[in-house]
Amino acid sequence: MHIDLRQQSHTECLKRDRSEREETDAEGLCTNIASVLDGLPVRCVGEWAYDKIYRLVQYFGIFAGGMKKQWDALNYIEIGSGPGRCIIREDCTEMDGTALAIARNLQFASLKKAIFIDASSRVTAILNQRLVSLGSTPTAEAVVASYESPSDLERVIATVAPRSLNLVFIDPTECDVPFIAIERVVRCLQNADLLINVALGTDVNRNIVPAILSPTHTKAREKYESFLGTPGFCAREEIIELAKRGDHEALRRSFAEAYKARLRDLGYVHTDIRSVRHYYYLLFASKNQKGLEFWLKSCKIAPDNQREFL
Ligand SMILES: C[S@@+](CC[C@H](N)C(=O)[O-])C[C@H]1O[C@@H](n2cnc3c(N)ncnc32)[C@H](O)[C@@H]1O
């Protein structure tokens, strides 16, 4: 099933060469190109972006449709929301990003609150303009907070109603969300299913071997260990051995297993990982079997419309 993200071909973008298309500012927004839909800034993304949005939207529909009658309130929280519209650098297709895909979904009406969090005040201001235009406020709101400051995150998240069920989507570009931020979020919310974009195929694949083997890469080691919530991960004998052999696949697997182990410590015993074209990996985690059943149901038809092996 194809999802409607108000895709439009961007003729101005098509006229530019690849390096011009890819010019972005510090916030990942295109410097040369604005939205054909509303003239506001767009985020420059890779061709895999549709697949990520597809998986999120499929799950959101099943989650909200299946749970709205069982709970007093459902909330959607996205950390790393972006500005709401993006453009694929390879073919210049402009489309809704995750935030607007949720705000325009039929099941958005089932939500009590949708909070879109981003560290950039410019990004949240742009997204808020788009949410206002769509008529999605006040249910939806973009708010500035950083996952590097778990207490800020908690302050924002604590505004949702108690005894609600929450879906939290965490969408960073690299593995730099400290695990302590996840701990704080789930403790604060109590009932939350998690969907986490883990940059295994990009960040981990490219950078973890030097981080493990090079004595000067202390910062990178700290970043990965803080992400995993597992001090000493990079110094484990078996991990050093895999890095020396250059066995990226086994390293990715060990990395994901260490992450899942920490999630289990928080009660998230039901997990599943789906790759987004081998760049990103969407990790679903729930405390309840039902959550996982919904996720697996949402995965039955892959983004390319093929039946997926579960
Ligand atoms: C991959 S993009 C998000 C794209 C968006 N979810 C979508 O698919 O349309 C990651 C976003 O995280 C934001 N970000 C970066 N560092 C952050 C931090 N420390 N806390 C919260 N958001 C952050 C960036 O500004 C960027 O908009």
The ligand as an SDF file (V2000), in Angstrom:
LIG
                    3D

 27 29  0  0  0  0  0  0  0  0999 V2000
   16.6970   12.4900   11.1080 C   0  0  0  0  0  0  0  0  0  0  0  0
   16.2040   14.1120   11.4860 S   0  0  0  0  0  0  0  0  0  0  0  0
   14.5150   13.9290   11.8020 C   0  0  0  0  0  0  0  0  0  0  0  0
   13.6610   13.7450   10.6480 C   0  0  0  0  0  0  0  0  0  0  0  0
   12.1830   13.6120   10.9050 C   0  0  0  0  0  0  0  0  0  0  0  0
   11.8830   12.7560   12.0330 N   0  0  0  0  0  0  0  0  0  0  0  0
   11.5250   13.0780    9.6660 C   0  0  0  0  0  0  0  0  0  0  0  0
   11.6980   11.8920    9.3630 O   0  0  0  0  0  0  0  0  0  0  0  0
   10.8640   13.8610    8.9820 O   0  0  0  0  0  0  0  0  0  0  0  0
   16.8410   14.3490   13.1090 C   0  0  0  0  0  0  0  0  0  0  0  0
   16.3570   15.5920   13.8090 C   0  0  0  0  0  0  0  0  0  0  0  0
   16.9020   15.5630   15.1320 O   0  0  0  0  0  0  0  0  0  0  0  0
   17.1750   16.8780   15.5340 C   0  0  0  0  0  0  0  0  0  0  0  0
   18.1760   16.8140   16.6210 N   0  0  0  0  0  0  0  0  0  0  0  0
   19.5280   16.8120   16.5280 C   0  0  0  0  0  0  0  0  0  0  0  0
   20.0850   16.7750   17.7500 N   0  0  0  0  0  0  0  0  0  0  0  0
   19.0590   16.7290   18.6300 C   0  0  0  0  0  0  0  0  0  0  0  0
   18.9850   16.6790   20.0450 C   0  0  0  0  0  0  0  0  0  0  0  0
   20.0920   16.6650   20.7940 N   0  0  0  0  0  0  0  0  0  0  0  0
   17.7610   16.6390   20.6320 N   0  0  0  0  0  0  0  0  0  0  0  0
   16.6270   16.6620   19.8770 C   0  0  0  0  0  0  0  0  0  0  0  0
   16.6410   16.7150   18.5290 N   0  0  0  0  0  0  0  0  0  0  0  0
   17.8310   16.7450   17.9080 C   0  0  0  0  0  0  0  0  0  0  0  0
   17.6700   17.5700   14.2820 C   0  0  0  0  0  0  0  0  0  0  0  0
   17.4690   18.9720   14.3950 O   0  0  0  0  0  0  0  0  0  0  0  0
   16.8050   16.9150   13.2010 C   0  0  0  0  0  0  0  0  0  0  0  0
   15.6900   17.7080   12.8920 O   0  0  0  0  0  0  0  0  0  0  0  0
  1  2  1  0
  2  3  1  0
  2 10  1  0
  3  4  1  0
  4  5  1  0
  5  6  1  0
  5  7  1  0
  7  8  2  0
  7  9  1  0
 10 11  1  0
 11 12  1  0
 11 26  1  0
 12 13  1  0
 13 14  1  0
 13 24  1  0
 14 15  1  0
 14 23  1  0
 15 16  2  0
 16 17  1  0
 17 18  1  0
 17 23  2  0
 18 19  1  0
 18 20  2  0
 20 21  1  0
 21 22  2  0
 22 23  1  0
 24 25  1  0
 24 26  1  0
 26 27  1  0
M  CHG  2   2   1   9  -1
M  END
$$$$
